[in-house]
Amino acid sequence: SYHRDQEDPRYMLKFFLYLNDVGEENGPHCYFAGTHNKVYPWQNRATRFTDEDMRRELGAKRERVFTGKAGTLIVEDTRGYHKGRPLVKGVRDMIMVAFIGRYRPWKLTEDPSIRSFDWNPLERLVLDL
């Protein structure tokens, strides 16, 4: 289902590299053009939307479907609505790399051992908290 990534409100780039040929039946990556920097009144209803919801709200002409040969590189701001289509047959192998700015929605308090953000277990491990 269509969704948007929200780890950084300023920008979030993802790079998708197809490792095999991807056609319509191999679960191609999809994106709704121009949705990366807009807030829509209907988006508060849910965090994920069906194809029908997206086409009704934004129009089918804005939907981009990325098929391509092995080696195709897709670069996008994933704050825009995107998804991978379900696999019908074959495979869709790809490498995905994300670039997120240094933005963090928390603030350090005067005592560095106390944070105003609830760290998840992986962040605690990586940051040695």
N, C-alpha and C positions, 0 to 999 in steps of 0.2 A: 504494500500500500504506500501511497505517497506520503512523505514526511519531510521535515526540514531539520537540519542539525543546528543546535543552538549553543554550542560550547563557547562561542565568542560572538557577541552581537555585532562586531565591526566587520569581520571577514573570516571566512573559513574555506580554505582551498583543499580540494581533494583531487588526487591524480589516480585515474583508473587505467590500467594497462591490460588490454586483452592479451592473453597468452595463447589463445586459439581463435579461429574464425568464429564470429558471433553473428548469427542471422536472427530473423524474427522468432524462431523456435528455440533459440539457445539462451533465453532470458536476457535480452539486451537491457542496457542501462537507459533510463528515461528521465527527462527533466522538463519542467514547465518554465519556459523562457520568461525572464523579467520578474520572477517571484522572489529573488534574493534580497531585495531591499524594500519590500512593501509589507505592511500589516493589513490583513483583510478582516472585515468584521465577522466573517463566518469561521475564522480559524480557531476561535476560542471554544468551539463546539467539541473539538477533539484534537488529538495530535497526529492522527493518521487518517487519510482520506482515500476513498476508492477512486478508480479511474473515472467512474460516472460522476462522482462529486466534483472532481477537479475539472472535468470537461464542461459540466454545467456552470460552474462558477467562473471559469477563466476562458473557456472556448478551446476547442480541439486544435485550432491552428497554432496555439502556443506550445503544444506538446512536442518534444523532440525525442526521437527514438534513435539510439546510437548503436547501429550495427556496424561491423567492420571486420577487417582481416586481423589475424594475429599481429600484434605490434601496434594496433590502434591505441592512441593515448587520448583520454578524455580528461580535460581539466575544467573544473567547475567550482563555483562558490556554492557549497551545499547548504547554505542558509536558504537557498531556493528549494522548492518542492521537487523531490527526486525519488527514484526507486529502482530496483532491479525487477524486471518482469519475471514471472515464474518460468522455470525451465520446462519446456514441452518435450524436447528430445535432445540427445547429445550432451555436451558439457559447456560450461562457461567458466573457464579458469581465468582469473585475473589477479593482478597485484593492485592493492589500494594503499596509497600513502596520503596521510592527512597533514596539512600545515595549519596550525592554530597559533594565533598571536599570543603574546604573554599576558593578555587580559585575564584577570581572575576576579570574580564577583565578591570576594571577601576582603576583609581588612585585618591587618595584624593589630592586636591590642598592645598596650604598653608592655605587658608581660609576654615575651615571645613564645612561651609554652602554652599560652591560651589563645586560641584562634576563634574568630566569630563565624567560622565556616565548619560544617561537619564533614571532615575528610573521610573518604571511603577507604577500605582496607588496602587497596592497591596504592593509592596516593600516600597513605601512612608508611607503607613499606618502602616506596621509592624515595620519599622525602625523609626517611628515618625519623619519623615522629613517634 
